[in-house]
Amino acid sequence: MKRFAAYDPPEYLSWTADPALVRDFRARVDADPERAAAIRALGEEELLAMYAGLVRNRLHDVALKRWVKNGTISKAWLGTGEEAATIGPVHALRRSGPDHDVVAPMIRNAGACHEMGMPIADMLRGYLGTADSPSFGRDGHVGSVRHGVIPPISHVGDMVPVTAGVALSFRQRGEDRVAMTWIGDGSTKSAAFHEGINFAAVQRLPAVVIIHDNQIALGSRPETGGIGPFSEWPRMYGVAGGSFDGNHVLDGYAAAKLAVDRARAGEGVTLLVAETFRLGGHATHDEREARMIYDADTFARWGKRDPVGLYEAWLEEEGIARARMEEVEAAVAAEVDAGAEEALRSREANMPVGATVTDGVYAA
Ligand SMILES: Cc1ncc(C[n+]2csc(CCOP(=O)(O)OP(=O)(O)O)c2C)c(N)n1
């Protein structure tokens, strides 16, 4: 896809497909027979829908970065380099219809909101705090229950018990639906995470919990210490699980598809670990600090594994014409540009009015 000199990490500006990594990507598709079967069942439209999801996620972040640079907003929480860990799994869900599944993303999983059908304009209105944003300008964390997106709260970890509760309600009502959430590697240290995953495990709830292991939490490298590596956590909780390549949209899709199928079959929660790396700061304000925590070689190594570029290379090898991908990219770019313009119009005409400050506040 098009690169943006002012906004992309430097690793992407000069990105070209490394043949060894393209081979690794292909090998990963076929490495596990169950995952391979799930991937090989996808048709061209589904493969391209996932490509559109990656591009949409990336361009949404580019739009936000543009707004930070031109002073429209003060900062943004981006997922540059981590998009596949969100887009692959969300595509394994039932994303429309009366019995659609539910996601509980964190702010960095904006791609999950897009793919569940939330308009880009609404996502961007969330950042602008407009009265017509999904939170009515109350919170930058946005969701849309109508689209199956539970709005996150800022407190990390808390969406795991919420997800378990949603999954419990599905089971109690006899609904064939699954709840999925993501949690950062750092946030797994919260009591809420343990409580939520333990409850989901004991109750064998129809849920998928994804540890988004981007190897950083604010300005720290998380340490698992005495608890042991994430790969051991599913066994520790007595649930199904495993890891997937968080820069490989198809591996993420397949791992999640098998987990969703298990959940629908009554086999309970799955704990997945997405191994990835964020090519930026915690938010746009500390990108320089992030590059002081990990050395340039680490950034260069992960930069070569750009989830968008590697997927494009694989699609091309699969016989999907570059022109088809360019069409998809152009359509998504137009959607994001239109969404940004729409959101800016809301900012001109529809900011919250002071007198409404207590509206919608519990017990106001
Ligand atoms: C309960 C709680 N403690 C602290 C914070 C402040 N905080 C926000 S994000 C964050 C780090 C999260 O790191 P991680 O879970 O690894 O996710 P990432 O940001 O890397 O995606 C912290 C400590 C918070 N929001 N909630």
The ligand as an SDF file (V2000), in Angstrom:
LIG
                    3D

 26 27  0  0  0  0  0  0  0  0999 V2000
   -5.9020   -0.3160   35.9660 C   0  0  0  0  0  0  0  0  0  0  0  0
   -5.0350    0.6160   35.1610 C   0  0  0  0  0  0  0  0  0  0  0  0
   -3.7750    0.8270   35.5540 N   0  0  0  0  0  0  0  0  0  0  0  0
   -2.9630    1.6510   34.8350 C   0  0  0  0  0  0  0  0  0  0  0  0
   -3.4400    2.2740   33.7070 C   0  0  0  0  0  0  0  0  0  0  0  0
   -2.5430    3.1810   32.8970 C   0  0  0  0  0  0  0  0  0  0  0  0
   -2.1830    2.4880   31.6570 N   0  0  0  0  0  0  0  0  0  0  0  0
   -2.8290    2.7030   30.5140 C   0  0  0  0  0  0  0  0  0  0  0  0
   -2.2510    1.7580   29.2730 S   0  0  0  0  0  0  0  0  0  0  0  0
   -1.0910    1.0620   30.2590 C   0  0  0  0  0  0  0  0  0  0  0  0
   -0.1280    0.0620   29.7260 C   0  0  0  0  0  0  0  0  0  0  0  0
   -0.8200   -1.0310   29.0190 C   0  0  0  0  0  0  0  0  0  0  0  0
    0.1250   -1.8870   28.4630 O   0  0  0  0  0  0  0  0  0  0  0  0
   -0.3110   -3.2050   27.7530 P   0  0  0  0  0  0  0  0  0  0  0  0
   -1.3620   -3.8670   28.5300 O   0  0  0  0  0  0  0  0  0  0  0  0
    0.9110   -3.9920   27.4710 O   0  0  0  0  0  0  0  0  0  0  0  0
   -1.0020   -2.7010   26.4170 O   0  0  0  0  0  0  0  0  0  0  0  0
   -0.3930   -1.8480   25.2160 P   0  0  0  0  0  0  0  0  0  0  0  0
   -0.5630   -0.4000   25.5890 O   0  0  0  0  0  0  0  0  0  0  0  0
    1.0200   -2.2280   25.0330 O   0  0  0  0  0  0  0  0  0  0  0  0
   -1.2260   -2.1890   24.0410 O   0  0  0  0  0  0  0  0  0  0  0  0
   -1.1770    1.5440   31.5520 C   0  0  0  0  0  0  0  0  0  0  0  0
   -0.2960    1.1330   32.6780 C   0  0  0  0  0  0  0  0  0  0  0  0
   -4.7970    2.0190   33.3350 C   0  0  0  0  0  0  0  0  0  0  0  0
   -5.3310    2.5670   32.2400 N   0  0  0  0  0  0  0  0  0  0  0  0
   -5.5610    1.1710   34.0640 N   0  0  0  0  0  0  0  0  0  0  0  0
  1  2  1  0
  2  3  1  0
  2 26  2  0
  3  4  2  0
  4  5  1  0
  5  6  1  0
  5 24  2  0
  6  7  1  0
  7  8  2  0
  7 22  1  0
  8  9  1  0
  9 10  1  0
 10 11  1  0
 10 22  2  0
 11 12  1  0
 12 13  1  0
 13 14  1  0
 14 15  2  0
 14 16  1  0
 14 17  1  0
 17 18  1  0
 18 19  2  0
 18 20  1  0
 18 21  1  0
 22 23  1  0
 24 25  1  0
 24 26  1  0
M  CHG  1   7   1
M  END
$$$$
